[in-house]
Amino acid sequence: MPAGRPVLDINADVGERADDDAAADFDLIAVISSANVACGGHAGSDFTMLQVCRMAAEHGVAIGAQVSYVDREGFGRRRLDVTADLLSGQVRDQVEALRAHAAQAGAAVEYLKPHGALYHAAADDPAVARAVLAGIEDIGMPVLTRPGGELAVAAVAAGLPVYAEAFADRGYAADGRLVPRDHPAALVSDPRAVSARVRHLVEHGIITSVDGVAVPVRPDSLCVHSDTPGALAIAQAARAALESLGVAVEPFAGPAAETPR
């Protein structure tokens, strides 16, 4: 890669489908550079974890542990009142399960990213952030999270690399948080709108909130949700926009990552 060329990662939540539909993630994995793999908390099974890890390894895509509250019925999108010890244990179990399947696929788990309600709780509540990180204290790995949130602060204090994330397919509030999923503008599913957003983000360092406020964001990675309608087209639009601006799409973590970022 030419010296000084800008680099940005594209991540997506994968492995959330039923066992008999796991291959549906293959096309999406071919477009992204980091895969947040559901590892049993909100979705995912031994079968899907192994299949997705194999797909990721085949494409040189970094594998991340997408940990969540253990809440398959609510798809991990409900904040649960669990003790710190229980939450830490659940995070540890999910990461270890994925590590075993990644190893079987000839790969490794390169980073941690909470899912859904746990993502937001860990970003807003320092106690939840500490509990999440306690689940990986014996492993240590980079953390992908909302910039400036409590999980980022706690990870820095623990000496862990932290990478900032922006969302290509979700509506933003003026404070930099995502609007709730029941908001009319919660999803950005038009590939043309995603392309324009990505270009504006790269060129100006901002995302415009749903009420017109310029939100400054300097991400290391852009997220696309596999369950957003038209996810593949969205990911393709995001990648095409980056490449049209001369930005290389590469993982932020793992052997394929540029060092230093």
N, C-alpha and C positions, 0 to 999 in steps of 0.2 A: 504494500500500500504506500502511496507517495507520502513523504514526510509532511506533517502538518494537516493532512486531510481530516476534516471533522468526522466524528464517529458517533452514532446513536444506535441504541438497541431498540428492538421491538419485541415486547413480551406479550404472551397471551395465556389465558387460563384454559388448560386442556385436561383431558382425562376425566371429564365430568359426565360423560355419556354412559349408557348401559354397555355391558360387555359386548353385546352383539352389534354395537354401533361404534366401537372404539376406532375403527379404521377411518371414520369420518374426520378425525383430526389430522389425518395425514397431509391433506392439501394445505391446511393452515400452518402446520409445522414447517412445510417447505418454504413458507414466506417469511416467518418470524426468525428471530435469532435467540430468544430465550423462552422456555416453556415452563409455566407455573403448573406443576402437576398436582392434581387433586390426590391426596394421599390418605383417604379414608374417613376424614372428619365429616365433611359435607357431601362428598361424593368420592367415587373411585373405588376400585377393587384391586386385588392382587393381579388379576388379568389385565385391567386397563393400565395400571402402573407399569407393568412390564412391557406391554405393547407400546405405550407412549414413550417410554425410555428408549426402546429400540428405534422407534421412528426418529426421536431427537438425535440419538447417536449417529444414525445414518446420514442425517443432514448437518451434522456439526452444530447442533442447537444446544445451548446450555440448559441444564435441568435444574429447576428450582422447586423447593418444597412449598406447596401451597397449603399451609396449615390453617385450620379453622376450629371453631367450636364444634364439638361432636354433636351434630344436629342435621342429620340427613333429611329429616322431614321438612325442616325449614330451609334447607340448602345453605346452611351456615349464615343466613342473613338476619338471624335474630340474636341479639345480645343475650347471653345466658349468665345467670348469677351462679358462678362456680368459684370455688376457692382457688387461691393462687397455686397451691400445690397440685390440685387436680388439673388445672389448666396447663401447668408446666409439664406434668406427666403426659397429658394428651398431645401436646406439641412434640415432646420427645418421642412418643410412640409413632406418631405420624411420620416424623423425619426418619426415624430408624427403618420403618417399613419401606419408605421410598428409597432409602440408601441401599437396602438389600436388593431391590429390583433393579436399580440403576447399575449396581455392580454386576448383576447377572447379564445386563445388556452391554457390559463393557464400558460403562460410563460412571460418572460420579454426580452427586448432588452438590451444586455449586453455590446456592444461595437460598435464603428464606424469604418468603413473602406471605403474610397472613391474607386470608380470604374474607370477603364480606364483612359481617358485623365485627369480627375480630380485627380486621384491618383498621376499621374506624375506631374501635375501642382502644386498641394499642396506640393509635396516633393521638388520642385525646386523654387517656388515663395513664399516668405514670406507673400505677400499680399493675395494670394489665400489661404494659410494655415490659416491665421487669419480669413478670411471670412468663411471658412469651420467651424472653431471652434466657431465662433460667432453664428452659427446655432444651437449649442448645449449648449450655455452658461447657459441657464436656466435648463438644464438637468444634464450635466456633466456625462461623461462616458469614459471608456478607449478607446484608439485609437490604431488601428493596422495599421502600415505603414512601409515604407522603413527606415531602421536604419540610423540615421545621417541626414535625410532630414529635410527640413524646417517645415513640419508638426510635426515631432517629437520634434523639438526644441520649436515650439510654444506651443505644448501640455504640455511639461514640464514646460514652463513659466506660463501656465495657471493652473498648479497644477493637471493636468490629468495624470493618469497612461498611459504609452506608452509601446507598445509591438512591438518587431521587427519581421519582416516577411522575409522569403526566399521563392523562387518559385521553386517547384519541376519540373515544366513542361515548363519553359521558359528559353531562352538563355540569358546569362549575357554578358554585355560589361565589359571591363577591369576596368572601374570606379565604378562598382557595380550597375549601372543602367541596366534595361532590354534593349535588342536590339529591334529595331522597329519590328512590326509584319510582315513587308514585307521582313525581313532578312531571308535568306535561313535556318538559324539555330534558328529561333525565337521560334519554338516549340520543346519540348522534349517529344515525344509521344510513345517511346519504353519503356514499363514497366521495361525491364532489365536495360536500361540506367538510368531510374529514380531510381531504386533500388540502383545501383552503386553510383549515385550522393548523395542520402540520406545517405548511409553508409559512404561515404567519408566526407560528411559534419559533421556528428556526431563524427567521429573518428578524424578528422583533423581541423574542423572549417573553411573549405574553400569550395567554389564552383569554378570550373574551367570555365573561360570565353570562349566565342566562338573562341577567338584567343589565347587560351592557358595560360592566366594569372590567377594566383591563387588569388581569391577574398575572403578576410576574411569575414565570416558571422557567427554571433552567434544568431540564431533566437529563438524566443519563439513559432513561428508557421510556418508551411510549407503550401503553397498555391497550390491547384490544381484547374484549371479552368474547369467548367462543359462542356464548349464548345470545349475543346481540344479533338481531336479524341482519343477514348479509355480512356476517363476520369475515368471511374470506375476502369478499370484495373490499371491505373496509381495510383489512390488513394490506391487501394489494395496493390500494390507493395511498395508504400511509407510506408504504415502502417506495412506491413510484415517486411520490412527492419528495421524499428525502433524497433519492438518487438523482432526481432532476436538479437538485440544489448542490450536488457534489458531495452529499453526506453518505458515508459508508455505513451499511447496516451490519453491525457485529455485536456479539454478546458483551455485556459489561463485566462478566465474571467467567472464570474457567480458563482452560488452556488456550482457547481461541481469542480471548480478550486482549486488547492492546494493553501493554504495560509500560509506564503507568497510564491510566485513563486521564 
